[in-house]
Amino acid sequence: MTLPEGFLFNQSNLQDYLDCPRRFQLRHLEHRAWPASQTLSALESEHRMRLGYAFHRLMRQLHSGVSAELLQPVARAEAELSVWWDNYLSMPPRNLPGAFREPELTLGVGLGAHRLEARYDLLAGEPGGRFVIVDWKTTAHRTQRHVLQERVQTRVYPWVLVSAGASLNAGAPVAPQQVEMTYWFAAFPGQPEHFAYNAQQQAADGAFLTRLLQEIESRPADGFSRTQDQSRCRYCIYTSLCWEESLMTQSPGAAEAELPEPELDEIDLESVVPIPF
């Protein structure tokens, strides 16, 4: 099908497509509002989304130069948020390059007829040296490494930085081996996950992303079918459009426990009411 003019690809909508083409269509092409009937799991996850929004905003302000002292009242607004804040202050990501640290920086690169963008929670770098992508994770459970390895975010973020980061590297292209990615878990600050990058992975990611965008662009409008893996529907806001709601009130099984919880960038932020600042 013909995608809307100016359509931007990012890790969030690409992950939606990989998880469920129908979700991609409903959310990113049709811009469907949340159905009135929500599953219990979705309702429970909404509160975590609000806390995640608040924590990301705290990190943005802190790394933009606002003092930790001034942010204390906001950080203490809720008990869990306060724990995450204390965890960050006591065990922040280690060994970050210090030439610059840019919170919520967006980079983009043309890919085929469209554009692929990455929005980094924090990018710490040193021209000619290391570049570390830091992603804040505020889920209740620590996502296992093999799950993170399979997430499209782990491919998109380093690839876009290598492809579009010359302005951050004194005008020289960023070499793949300069790039690292760190997932820092607010509830498990001493257990981050680090992913190094290299030229072989960059080539593989470029080929994968090119094929993926071509596949999406070539799908007919009626070809965005729902996933048959109902475990992927537990946190989906469109569950009631696709399945009997009773199916999604069951307790998650062992296979579902492996699935990552929904994250801040996997939801329409305009529908999230943030904690006041």
N, C-alpha and C positions, 0 to 999 in steps of 0.2 A: 504494500500500500504506500501511498505518498504521505510521509510524515509532515506535520505542520511546519510551515516555513519558520526557520530559526530554532527548530527543536534542538535542545541541548541534551546530550547524553552525559550521565554521571554514574558514579558507582551505585547510587541508590536505585535509579530506575533500571540499570542493567541487572542488578541483583534481583529486583522484582521480576524482571523478564525471565531470568534463569530459574527462579523459584516457581513462577506461575505466569505464563504469558497473558492470561486473562487479567490478573492483577495489574500487570503493566498497562494493559489497554484501559481498564477502568480508571486507574489513578492518573496516568500520565498522558493519555490520549483523549479520554472522555471527561477527565477531571470530575469524576463522580464524588459527590459529598458522601460523608459517612452515612451508611444506612441507619435508620432509626433504631433498629434492634441490634444490640451489640452483644457479643458473647461475654461470659463472665471473665474469661482470660483477657480479652481485650480491655474490659473495664479495669481490671487489676493492673494491667500494664500501663494504662493511661497515667496513673499516679507516678509511676517510675519515669515516664516520659517527662513529666513536669519537673521532677527532681533532676533528671538528666539535663534538661534545658537550663535549669538554674546553675548547675555545676559548670556546664560549658560556658555560660555567661561569666561566672566568677573567674574561670581560667582566662577568658578573653580579656577581661578587665585587668587581672593581675599581670598578664604578660604585655599589656599595653601601658603599664606604668603606674596603675593605681596601687597604692600600698595595701599590704595585707591587713594592716590595722584598720583602714577605712572600710574594708570589705567584711570585717568580722561580724557586724550585725546581720548582714544578709546571709553569711555562711551559717549562722546559728538559727536561721528561721525554722528549720526542721531537723529532727534528731539525726536522720540518716545523712542529710546533706552536711551536717556538722561533722559527722564521722569521716565522710569523704574529704572534707576540707582539712581536718587534722591529719588524715593519712597523706594528703599531698604535702602539707607543710613538713611532715616528719620524714617522708620517703618519696620525694619527687623523682621523676626520671633522671637517671644518673648519666654522667659523662656526655652531656650535650655540648656541641660546639657553641661558642659564645660570641662569634662575630655579629650575628644578628639572630633574633628570635621573633618570628612573625606569627601572631595568632590569627586564625581564620583567614589565611591567605588563599586566594583562588588563582589557579593557573588553568589555561585551556590550550587546546591544540586542535587543528583541523584534522578530521579523519574521514575520508570520503567526502560525501556531500554535507556532512554535519560536523558538529564540534563536540569534543569530549572535554569535560571540565573536572577538576579535582579541587575540593575545598578542604584544606588541611586545618585540623584543630590547632596544631602548632608545627611550624617548620623552623628548625634551628640549623644554621649553616655557617660555613666559613668558606669564602671564595677560594678555590684551589684545593680545598680540604674536604671535610666530611659534611654531609647533609643528612639530618635525621628528621624523619617525619614522625610526629607523635600524635597518636589518636587516643582520646579519652574514652574509656569504656565504663559505663555506669550500670551495667546489668547486675542482677542479683547473684548470678553464678559466673564463675570464671570460664570463659570460652576456651575450649581445648585447642591446642596448637593446630591439630590437623583440620579442625573446622575453620579456623582463621586462614589457614593456608589455601583452602578452597574458596574462600570468599573473594568476590571480584574486586573488592576494595584493595586487597593485598597485591593485585596486579595493576589496577588502574593508577593508584597513587604514585608508586615509583616510576611507572612508565611515563606518566604525564610530566613528572619533574625532570626526567632525563630529556624528554622531547621539547619542553618549553621553559627550562630553567636557566637559560644562558644569562639572562639579565641579573640573576642572583649570583652568578659565578664569574663576575668581572668580564662578561661578554663571551666567555668560552663555553662551549657545550658542556653540560654536566655529564660526566662519565658514569656509567652504571655502577661501577665499583665505589663511587663516592657516596652512594645512597644507602641508607638503612631505614627500616620502618619499625617503630616501637608501638605496641599496644600496651597502654598503661591502664590497669583496672583500679578504679576508685575504691572498691571494697577489698582488693587484694594488692596493695601497693608494692609489696615486696616480691610479686610474681609477674613481672611484665613479660611480654613475648617480643623477641627481636627477630627481624628478618633482614638478612643481608641481601644485596642485589648484585647482579653481574650481567655481562653482555649476553650470555646465553639465555638468561631469563628474560631480558629485555626483548630479544628477537622473538622468543616464544610468545610473550605477552602482546607484542605488536601484531603478530599473525592472528592470535586468538581474538583480539578486540576487533580487528578488521573483519574477520569472518562473522563475528557476532553482530556487528552493526549491519553488515550486508544481509544477514539472515532476518533481522528485524525489519529492515526496509523492504524486503521482498515478500513479507507475509501479506496475504490478502486481509481485508478488514474482518472477514469472518473466520480467520485462521488463528486467532489468539485464544486457544482453548485453555480451560482451567487445568490445573495440575490434578493428577489422580492420587497424589500422595497427600492424604488428608492431614497428616502430621504437620504439613507446612501451612495448614489453615488455622491452626490454633490461635495465633495472634493476629490473623488477618482481619482488617476492618470490614472486608466484603464477604465474610463467611456466610452470613445470612442470605446473600444473593445466590450462593452456589450450592449450599448443602442444607439439610435439615438441621436446625439449630441444636436439636438434641444430641447430634453426633459430637458437637464441640463442647458439651458440658461434661464429657467423660474425663476421668483423670488421665494425664499423659502417661504413655507407656515408655518403655526403656528407649525405644528408637527416638521418640520425641525429645527425650532428655538431652540428646546430642545436638539438637537444633539450637542455634543461638537465639536469644530473646530479641524482640524488636528493639532497634536502637534509635537514637535521636534523629538521625538523618534518614530514617526509613518511614517517617511520618510527616504529614503536612503540618509544618510548624504553625501555620495560621490557625489551625484547629486546636492548638495547645494553649491553654491559659497559663502563662508563666507565673511563678512566685513573684510578688511585687518587689521592686527595688526602689 
